[in-house]
Amino acid sequence: MTRLNLSTDEVLSTTRAVRKRLDLDRPVEMTLLQECLQLALQGPSGSNSQGWHFVLVTDAQKRQAIGDLYRQAFDDYAAGPNQPKRQHAGDASMTVIQERVFDSARYLADNLHRVPAMLIPCCSGRPDAPGTPLAVQAAIFGSILPSVWSFMLAARERGLGTCWTTLHLVHEQKIAALLGIPDSVAQVALIPVAHTLGTDFRPAPRKSLDGVLHVDGW
């Protein structure tokens, strides 16, 4: 395995949501995934609770089953009111970007079963339990998000592509049954992991800082 030797700033600015450039035919070594997860375990969590679990799915039949459920969820989403649409009147460039993202997401949905590894991060407790205060929900998600992002950054440095997805949660109970995940544990994402086709990722276009920064008040 060859490290890319990227600077911290380069890793932070070029870790993209990779879909079409995932190498679906090249296996990912378990030792490489474990190395990224060891770094993920250094992520902070509320009260240092470390209430996370990580389910790695590499079995072909299980990947196929999860891929089928994910594609069903995507088809329902695509047929609903959230399909690509112009986000800002008169902003043709935004339309092109949104349509490109949708096309990329469609590709992933059609090919998710071919991704060599899937990481399903889970957290102890149910943030969706009725009556759960916002502060508690934020604490639960905030105790696993940094760890998963660390995994994705470590993967980028090692020539692996990742993408944060959540559509499988439409069928969370079915996937929990497939993987033996307890009812008291919540899945929070599904991260496809594969080597990338090329490593030349660049910073993405983003809104200007001036438009989103509020100092000492809104």
BAPA-851994 format. One line per 4 residues: their letters; for each residue x, y, z of C-alpha. Coordinates in nm, 2 decimals. Example, Ala and Ser with C-alpha at 12.3 -4.5 7.8 and 13.67 -1.06 7.14 Angstrom:
! BAPA-851994
AS) 1.23/-0.45/0.78 ~ 1.37/-0.11/0.71;
This chain:
! BAPA-851994
MTRL) 0.00/0.00/0.00 ~ 0.14/0.34/-0.10 ~ 0.05/0.64/0.11 ~ -0.03/0.95/-0.09;
NLST) 0.18/1.18/0.14 ~ -0.07/1.46/0.13 ~ -0.05/1.75/0.37 ~ -0.32/1.79/0.64;
DEVL) -0.47/2.07/0.44 ~ -0.48/1.86/0.12 ~ -0.65/1.57/0.29 ~ -0.91/1.80/0.44;
STTR) -0.98/1.98/0.12 ~ -0.98/1.69/-0.12 ~ -1.17/1.42/0.07 ~ -1.46/1.40/-0.16;
AVRK) -1.79/1.21/-0.18 ~ -1.66/0.94/-0.42 ~ -1.91/0.74/-0.62 ~ -1.83/0.70/-0.99;
RLDL) -1.46/0.68/-0.92 ~ -1.48/0.39/-0.68 ~ -1.28/0.09/-0.82 ~ -1.55/-0.18/-0.80;
DRPV) -1.32/-0.46/-0.92 ~ -1.02/-0.42/-0.68 ~ -1.05/-0.58/-0.34 ~ -0.96/-0.37/-0.03;
EMTL) -0.73/-0.54/0.22 ~ -0.88/-0.59/0.57 ~ -0.56/-0.47/0.73 ~ -0.60/-0.14/0.55;
LQEC) -0.95/-0.10/0.67 ~ -0.84/-0.18/1.02 ~ -0.56/0.07/1.00 ~ -0.81/0.34/0.91;
LQLA) -1.05/0.23/1.19 ~ -0.76/0.24/1.45 ~ -0.72/0.61/1.36 ~ -1.10/0.66/1.38;
LQGP) -1.09/0.53/1.74 ~ -0.90/0.85/1.83 ~ -1.20/1.06/1.75 ~ -1.36/1.25/2.04;
SGSN) -1.69/1.14/2.19 ~ -1.91/1.29/2.46 ~ -1.78/1.23/2.81 ~ -1.53/1.00/2.64;
SQGW) -1.81/0.74/2.62 ~ -1.68/0.58/2.30 ~ -2.02/0.43/2.25 ~ -1.95/0.34/1.89;
HFVL) -1.95/0.02/1.69 ~ -1.84/-0.04/1.33 ~ -1.99/-0.31/1.12 ~ -1.77/-0.40/0.82;
VTDA) -1.96/-0.58/0.54 ~ -1.75/-0.76/0.28 ~ -1.95/-1.08/0.23 ~ -2.09/-1.08/-0.13;
QKRQ) -2.44/-1.20/-0.05 ~ -2.48/-0.95/0.23 ~ -2.35/-0.67/0.01 ~ -2.60/-0.78/-0.25;
AIGD) -2.89/-0.78/0.00 ~ -2.80/-0.43/0.13 ~ -2.75/-0.30/-0.22 ~ -3.10/-0.42/-0.32;
LYRQ) -3.25/-0.24/-0.02 ~ -3.05/0.07/-0.09 ~ -3.16/0.08/-0.45 ~ -3.52/0.04/-0.35;
AFDD) -3.48/0.34/-0.11 ~ -3.32/0.54/-0.38 ~ -3.59/0.46/-0.63 ~ -3.85/0.58/-0.39;
YAAG) -3.65/0.90/-0.32 ~ -3.60/0.96/-0.69 ~ -3.98/0.92/-0.76 ~ -4.07/1.16/-0.48;
PNQP) -4.06/1.54/-0.45 ~ -3.69/1.56/-0.38 ~ -3.56/1.48/-0.73 ~ -3.31/1.73/-0.87;
KRQH) -3.45/2.07/-0.92 ~ -3.32/2.42/-0.95 ~ -3.23/2.54/-0.61 ~ -3.21/2.91/-0.69;
AGDA) -3.42/3.08/-0.96 ~ -3.20/3.17/-1.25 ~ -2.90/2.99/-1.12 ~ -2.82/2.75/-1.41;
SMTV) -2.49/2.64/-1.27 ~ -2.65/2.52/-0.95 ~ -2.89/2.32/-1.16 ~ -2.61/2.15/-1.34;
IQER) -2.43/2.07/-1.02 ~ -2.74/1.93/-0.86 ~ -2.81/1.71/-1.16 ~ -2.45/1.59/-1.17;
VFDS) -2.47/1.50/-0.80 ~ -2.80/1.31/-0.86 ~ -2.65/1.12/-1.16 ~ -2.36/1.02/-0.94;
ARYL) -2.59/0.91/-0.66 ~ -2.79/0.71/-0.91 ~ -2.47/0.54/-1.02 ~ -2.39/0.45/-0.66;
ADNL) -2.74/0.31/-0.60 ~ -2.71/0.09/-0.90 ~ -2.37/-0.04/-0.81 ~ -2.35/-0.04/-0.43;
HRVP) -2.36/-0.42/-0.42 ~ -2.03/-0.42/-0.61 ~ -1.84/-0.20/-0.36 ~ -1.58/-0.43/-0.20;
AMLI) -1.65/-0.30/0.15 ~ -1.92/-0.12/0.34 ~ -1.88/0.04/0.68 ~ -2.19/0.09/0.89;
PCCS) -2.11/0.30/1.19 ~ -2.34/0.25/1.48 ~ -2.40/0.42/1.82 ~ -2.53/0.29/2.15;
GRPD) -2.87/0.43/2.22 ~ -3.15/0.54/2.00 ~ -3.15/0.91/1.90 ~ -3.49/0.85/1.73;
APGT) -3.66/0.74/2.06 ~ -3.98/0.94/2.12 ~ -3.92/1.24/2.33 ~ -3.54/1.24/2.30;
PLAV) -3.44/1.61/2.36 ~ -3.24/1.78/2.08 ~ -2.94/1.82/2.31 ~ -2.93/1.44/2.36;
QAAI) -2.97/1.37/1.99 ~ -2.68/1.62/1.92 ~ -2.47/1.45/2.18 ~ -2.53/1.10/2.03;
FGSI) -2.45/1.20/1.67 ~ -2.17/1.43/1.79 ~ -2.01/1.13/1.96 ~ -1.97/0.93/1.64;
LPSV) -1.95/1.18/1.35 ~ -1.59/1.29/1.43 ~ -1.47/0.93/1.44 ~ -1.63/0.84/1.11;
WSFM) -1.49/1.15/0.94 ~ -1.15/1.05/1.08 ~ -1.19/0.72/0.91 ~ -1.28/0.89/0.58;
LAAR) -0.98/1.12/0.60 ~ -0.75/0.83/0.68 ~ -0.90/0.64/0.38 ~ -0.83/0.93/0.15;
ERGL) -0.46/0.94/0.26 ~ -0.44/0.57/0.17 ~ -0.59/0.60/-0.18 ~ -0.94/0.49/-0.07;
GTCW) -1.26/0.66/-0.17 ~ -1.56/0.69/0.06 ~ -1.90/0.85/0.06 ~ -2.14/0.93/0.35;
TTLH) -2.48/0.78/0.27 ~ -2.79/0.73/0.48 ~ -3.06/0.60/0.25 ~ -3.02/0.25/0.38;
LVHE) -3.18/0.37/0.70 ~ -3.52/0.35/0.53 ~ -3.47/-0.02/0.58 ~ -3.26/-0.01/0.90;
QKIA) -3.46/-0.29/1.07 ~ -3.41/-0.52/0.78 ~ -3.04/-0.45/0.76 ~ -3.01/-0.49/1.14;
ALLG) -3.17/-0.83/1.11 ~ -2.94/-0.92/0.83 ~ -2.63/-0.82/1.03 ~ -2.74/-0.91/1.38;
IPDS) -2.73/-0.55/1.50 ~ -2.92/-0.52/1.84 ~ -3.24/-0.31/1.85 ~ -3.08/-0.09/2.11;
VAQV) -2.81/0.02/1.87 ~ -2.87/0.28/1.60 ~ -2.71/0.27/1.26 ~ -2.61/0.63/1.16;
ALIP) -2.46/0.59/0.80 ~ -2.34/0.35/0.54 ~ -1.99/0.43/0.40 ~ -1.89/0.25/0.08;
VAHT) -1.52/0.20/0.07 ~ -1.30/0.12/-0.23 ~ -0.97/0.21/-0.39 ~ -1.02/0.51/-0.62;
LGTD) -0.98/0.53/-1.00 ~ -0.69/0.78/-0.99 ~ -0.60/0.99/-0.68 ~ -0.61/1.34/-0.83;
FRPA) -0.91/1.48/-0.63 ~ -0.94/1.86/-0.60 ~ -1.12/2.10/-0.37 ~ -1.48/2.14/-0.46;
PRKS) -1.67/2.47/-0.54 ~ -1.82/2.60/-0.22 ~ -2.01/2.91/-0.11 ~ -1.80/3.20/0.00;
LDGV) -1.71/3.23/0.37 ~ -1.86/3.58/0.38 ~ -2.20/3.43/0.30 ~ -2.21/3.19/0.58;
LHVD) -2.00/3.34/0.86 ~ -2.18/3.52/1.15 ~ -1.96/3.69/1.40 ~ -2.11/3.78/1.74;
GW) -2.46/3.73/1.61 ~ -2.66/3.63/1.30;
